[in-house]
Structures are given as structure tokens and as C-alpha cells.
Amino acid sequence: MKTSDKLSNPREIRRRLGLNQQQFWGMIGVTQSGGSRYESGRAMPKPVQHLLRLVHVDRIDISRISRADYEVVSFLKGTRPELYKKLRTQATEAGRATTRTVTAAAKRAAPVARHA
């Protein structure tokens, strides 16, 4: 499923995340009533679509991103694209390793079913 297809149904995204309208829309600075209108089919402005994708699809905590962070990324992309690509790859691999570690720990912690 393409990202644009996912964004065409924000109600479904919200329900999958188990959030009410106030929680879901509040995370991207939209009122509950505004979010309700978007869920009912009203056209969503591009900036809202981008925020919805970043926060609820890509799962990025935008409260932790600063302008300086953005400037560093832009600088690296423009002046040292090879370093940017290398760092991005390393970050992606580190994220995957963390996910595997957490998943493995959860499996080890799960109670083992015993046959009587």
C-alpha cells in the first residue's frame, strides 16, 4: 500500500493506533473538530498530510526535532552526500538491531506453555 493510499483514510490509521480523535489529531496540532472533518472526507491541506505521515505513519516524534537538527541534515546532504548516506545506513541498521533485541527479549520473557 502506498503512503498516499494510507493517508486517504486517516480514520483507519487512528483506529489502528487505538487513539481517540483528540489524541490523534492533537499530536499534529489539529483540533478534534478539524480532524473529524478530515475523517469525514474534507480535503486535508498538504502540511497536515505531511505531519500526519511523519507522526502516525513513519512514527517520528516531531517534538524531539529542532531546526538545528534539520540544518545539520541539510548541510550533510548538500556538502557530504557520501557521509550522509553512510550515517543513514548505520542509523537504519542500528534501529533494526534494536528492534530485533527488544523482540527477542520479549519472546524470552513470555511465559512458556507447559503441557500437562
C-alpha positions as CSV (number, residue, x, y, z in Angstrom):
1,M,0.0,0.0,0.0
2,K,1.4,3.4,-1.0
3,T,1.7,6.1,1.7
4,S,-0.8,8.3,-0.2
5,D,-3.3,5.5,0.0
6,K,-2.8,5.2,3.7
7,L,-3.3,8.9,4.2
8,S,-6.6,8.9,2.3
9,N,-8.2,7.2,5.3
10,P,-7.0,8.9,8.5
11,R,-9.9,7.4,10.5
12,E,-8.5,3.9,9.8
13,I,-4.9,5.0,10.8
14,R,-6.4,6.5,14.1
15,R,-8.4,3.3,14.8
16,R,-5.4,1.0,14.2
17,L,-3.4,3.1,16.7
18,G,-6.2,2.9,19.2
19,L,-6.4,6.7,19.7
20,N,-9.4,8.9,20.1
21,Q,-9.8,11.9,17.8
22,Q,-8.5,14.4,20.3
23,Q,-5.3,12.3,21.0
24,F,-4.6,11.5,17.3
25,W,-5.2,15.0,15.8
26,G,-3.7,16.8,18.8
27,M,-0.4,15.2,18.2
28,I,-0.1,17.2,14.9
29,G,-1.8,20.4,16.1
30,V,-5.2,19.9,14.7
31,T,-8.3,20.3,16.8
32,Q,-10.7,17.3,17.3
33,S,-13.4,19.0,15.3
34,G,-11.0,19.7,12.4
35,G,-9.8,16.1,12.5
36,S,-13.4,14.9,12.4
37,R,-14.0,16.9,9.2
38,Y,-10.9,15.3,7.6
39,E,-12.1,11.9,8.6
40,S,-15.5,12.7,7.0
41,G,-13.9,13.4,3.7
42,R,-13.0,17.1,3.7
43,A,-9.8,17.8,1.8
44,M,-6.7,17.8,4.0
45,P,-4.1,20.5,3.4
46,K,-0.7,19.3,2.3
47,P,1.1,20.4,5.5
48,V,-1.4,18.4,7.6
49,Q,-0.9,15.4,5.3
50,H,2.8,15.7,5.8
51,L,2.5,15.9,9.6
52,L,0.1,13.0,9.7
53,R,2.5,10.9,7.7
54,L,5.5,11.8,9.8
55,V,3.8,11.3,13.2
56,H,1.4,8.5,12.6
57,V,2.8,6.5,9.6
58,D,6.5,7.0,10.0
59,R,6.2,7.2,13.8
60,I,8.5,10.2,14.2
61,D,8.3,12.2,17.4
62,I,8.4,15.7,16.0
63,S,8.6,17.2,19.4
64,R,12.2,16.0,19.5
65,I,13.3,17.6,16.2
66,S,14.8,21.0,16.2
67,R,15.6,23.4,13.4
68,A,19.3,22.7,14.2
69,D,18.7,19.0,13.5
70,Y,17.2,19.8,10.2
71,E,20.0,22.2,9.3
72,V,22.7,19.5,10.1
73,V,20.9,17.0,7.8
74,S,20.5,19.5,5.0
75,F,24.2,20.5,5.4
76,L,25.4,16.9,5.2
77,K,23.1,16.1,2.3
78,G,24.4,19.1,0.3
79,T,28.1,19.0,1.2
80,R,28.9,15.4,2.2
81,P,26.4,13.2,0.5
82,E,28.6,10.1,0.9
83,L,28.8,10.7,4.7
84,Y,25.1,11.4,4.9
85,K,24.3,8.1,3.1
86,K,26.8,6.2,5.3
87,L,25.3,7.6,8.5
88,R,21.7,7.0,7.4
89,T,22.6,3.4,6.6
90,Q,24.2,2.9,10.0
91,A,21.3,4.5,11.8
92,T,18.8,2.3,9.9
93,E,20.9,-0.8,10.8
94,A,21.1,0.3,14.5
95,G,17.3,0.7,14.6
96,R,16.8,-2.7,13.1
97,A,19.2,-4.3,15.6
98,T,17.4,-2.5,18.5
99,T,14.0,-3.9,17.2
100,R,15.4,-7.4,17.0
101,T,16.9,-7.2,20.5
102,V,13.6,-5.9,22.0
103,T,11.6,-8.6,20.1
104,A,14.0,-11.3,21.3
105,A,13.8,-10.1,24.9
106,A,10.0,-10.1,24.8
107,K,10.0,-13.7,23.5
108,R,12.3,-14.8,26.3
109,A,10.2,-13.1,28.9
110,A,7.0,-14.6,27.6
111,P,5.7,-17.5,29.8
112,V,6.4,-20.9,28.3
113,A,3.2,-23.0,27.8
114,R,3.6,-26.3,29.6
115,H,1.8,-29.5,28.6
116,A,0.2,-31.3,31.5
